[in-house]
């Protein structure tokens, strides 16, 4: 009895320590963001102009949605490298179908494309046991190739003109894409925190074997997780199509890198089972702010890639020290 009580206290202590660690990380991230924004605003006053802040909000919206989509498979200790392929396939499908079937039908079918693509990822990963990196990379390549063939390598301009107007409209003074991102984030938060499917996703990512032994259908949970990722990605893709007023077979093909970076910066652990919707949104806004600031400071796009890469490495190192196992030459000790 004494040993059991002591064990419970140790578990509670570790849980409290993990919560405090996440809160400290968020405070540090927020502090760095505030300092960075202050410095950029001092050097380039255009950063704080209403026009730029609205533009930043619209840019951040897409990164937020794509990062939220990426968060779900990462929680299961996986990754979705097919995200860029899902983006272009959804965008091209929507543009092609909108001209003949109408906007509403094209929208539903485009979202279905993302859902099916994600489910295929999950089926291959869970059913055959192939590495998520290999599966999603292959599926993404297939989707991008199909999008290029369907669009003949050219943007498709059959997106109705009135479909782009809501992207640039406001709802109660808030840009409509921001409202959509908030709704997506809220629904995902409900799914992960309040619903059985979300608890199963977190459990599988925390300890897959323990989840299986406790009766959780691990394979079905993985399929659902990747299907959720594909569906949320397709929402962001449709918004991207509205933004550029076309279906583009290459625009957004590099989405996965930014989305993974935003998720990890926002505190989602690559070791699975840890992460929050609010943290991901914070990481995405931080990344969008960095990109916006570098553009205003006329930093070369090549150097911007370097900056993003450095941020990703720092975030992964931070994740390693916060959540990863102690290792020596790649082996647990």
C-alpha positions, 0 to 999 in steps of 0.5 A, a space after each residue: 500500500 505504501 509503495 502504491 501511494 508513493 508511486 502515485 505521488 511520483 506520477 502526480 509530481 511528474 504530471 505537475 512538472 510537465 504542465 509547468 514545463 509547458 506553461 514556461 515554454 509558452 511564456 518564453 515563446 510569448 516573450 520572444 514574440 513580443 520582443 521580436 515584434 517590438 524590435 521589428 516595429 522599431 526598425 520598420 514602423 510599417 509592421 504596425 500599420 493596419 493594412 499590414 496587420 490585416 495582411 499578417 492575420 490572413 497569412 497566419 490563418 492558413 498556417 494555423 489551419 495547416 498546423 492544426 491538421 499536422 498536429 493530429 498525426 504528430 500526436 500519434 507519433 507520426 507525421 503527414 508529409 503528404 500535406 502539400 500534395 493534399 493541398 494542391 490536389 484539393 485546390 485543383 479538384 475544387 477549381 475543376 469541379 466549380 466550373 461544371 458542378 457549382 461552388 457548393 458541390 465542388 466545395 464538398 467534393 474537394 473536402 472529400 478529396 482531403 478526407 479520402 487522402 488522409 484515410 488512405 494514409 492511415 490505412 497504409 500506416 495502420 493496416 500494413 505497418 509502413 512508416 508514416 514518413 514513407 507512406 505520406 511522402 509517397 501519397 503526397 508525391 502521387 497527389 501532386 503528380 495527379 494535380 499537375 496532370 489534371 491541371 496540365 501544369 497550369 493554374 486553373 482560373 475557373 474558381 468563381 469570382 464571387 467565391 474569393 470575396 468572402 476571403 477578403 470580407 470581415 465578420 464583426 470587424 474580424 477577417 473572415 479567414 480568421 473566424 474560420 480558423 477559430 472555428 476549426 481550432 475550437 472544433 478540433 479542441 472539442 474533439 481532442 479534449 472532450 471526445 473519446 476519439 481525441 483521448 484515444 489519439 493522445 493515448 496512442 501517441 503516448 504509449 501505443 502498446 499500453 493503449 492496445 492493452 487497455 482496449 483502444 482500437 489502435 489501427 482505427 484510431 490511426 486511420 481516423 487521425 490521418 483522415 482528420 488531418 487530410 480533411 482539415 488540410 483540405 479546408 485550408 486548401 480551399 481558403 488558399 484557392 479563394 485567396 489566389 482565385 484559382 486552383 494551383 497545382 504547385 501553390 502550397 506544395 511546401 505546406 508540410 514544412 511550415 506546418 510541422 515547424 509551427 506545430 513543434 514551435 507551439 509545443 506539440 511533441 514529436 514524441 507523441 501524446 503532447 500538444 494543444 490547439 492554443 499552442 499550435 495557433 501561437 506557434 503558427 502566428 509566431 512563424 507567420 510574424 517572422 516571415 512577415 517581418 523578414 519581408 518588410 525588412 527586405 531580407 532575401 527569400 533565400 535567407 528566409 529559408 535559412 531562418 525558418 530552418 534554424 527556428 525548426 532546429 531550435 524548436 526540435 532541440 527544445 522538444 527533445 530536452 522537454 519530452 524526449 528520452 535520454 540518449 547516448 549515441 542514439 540509444 536510450 540509457 
